[in-house]
Amino acid sequence: MFISKRLYSGVGLLALLLTVLSATAVFSLGVGRYPISGGEILRYLFCGDYGDENIPVLIREVRIPRIIGAILTGGALSVSGAVYQGLFRNPIVSPDILGVSSGAGFGAALAIVLSAGVAGTQFLAFGMGMIAVCLVLSISRTVNGHDKILVLVLSGMIVSALFGALISLMKYIADAETKLPDITFWLMGSFSNIGMNEIKFIAPIVVAGLIPAFLCSWKLNVLSFGEEEALTMGLNTRKIRITLIVCASLMTASVVSVTGLIGWTGLIVPHFTRFIAGSNNRTLLPAAFITGAAFMLGVDDLARSIMPVEIPLGIITSLIGAPLFFVVLITRAKN
C-alpha cells in the first residue's frame, strides 16, 4: 500500500510538472521581438489557419527549435547536476565540477580563433569537453587516496583551472575586433543560433545519457548512503560511478557545445526539485529534467523579451541563481 501510494504520488507530480512544461512551451511560441498572440498560436496549431504569412516560418524555423533546444539544455544540465550531487554526496556540486564546461569553452574559443565555422565550433567544444573528463578520470586514477570522491573533485579543479587558462590565452591572441567578441558572447550562452541541425546533433546524445542515468537511479540511491553500504549490496561501485559520470558528462558537453556556457542551472534546479519531489532519485531525476526544461524556457523568454536586444542566458541564470542559492543556504542552515 505504501509503495503504490508513493508511486502514485511520484506519477502525479511528474504529470503536474509536464503540464507546466507544456503550458510554458506554448507560451514561449508567442514570445520574442515578433510577438504572436495566443489566438494566432492556437489557430495555427489546431486549425492551420493564420492571418500573417510570416507566422508559420517564424514558428517552425525559429521558435520551435529554440523551445526544443531549451528543453534539452535545461533538462540535461539539471539531470547532470542531480547525478553529480548524488554521486559525490555534495549539494554544491554542479555539472562543470569535472571540467566539462571549461573544456568545451576552450574548444569553442579555439575553433573561433581558427575560423572553423559553426560545425567546427560544436565539434571542438564537444570533443574538448569529453577530453577534459577523460583527463580528470586519468589523474584521479594515478593518485592514491582513501577518499576517491575527494580525489576526483580535486582532479576536476585542476583540469578546470588548466582549461580556464587556455580560454584566457585564446581570448588574448584573438582578433579584438572580430573574434574576441564572438568568444565572449559564446561563453555567456545563447539559443540565438540554434536550429534543427543542432537539435539533431544534441538530442540523440542527451537521450543516450538520460536512459542509463534513469536506469541506474536506484543504484544512485544506494551510493548516496556511502561506499560501504553499496559494496555490502554487491554493487560494483567503480563501474556505476564511471557510467554515471560518462552519462552526465556526455549530456553536459553536448548541450554546452551548441548553446555555450550556461551556469547555475545544474546547481539550483536539483535543489528546488528535491524540495518538491524528495531525495529518491527514481523520481528526482525525471522531475529534475522537466523542471530544468521549464526553467530554461522561462529564462529564454526573459532573454528575448525584457530588452530590445537579446540578453545572454548566462547573465540571467546568474542573476536568478545566485539569490536562489542564498535562499537554499539559509534554509539548510535553519534545518
Salt bridges, closest charged atoms under 4 A:
GLU227 OE1 - ARG241 NH2 2.59
ASP300 OD1 - ARG66 NH2 2.54
ASP300 OD2 - ARG304 NE 3.31
ASP301 OD1 - ARG304 NH2 2.87
GLU310 OE2 - ARG66 NH2 2.99
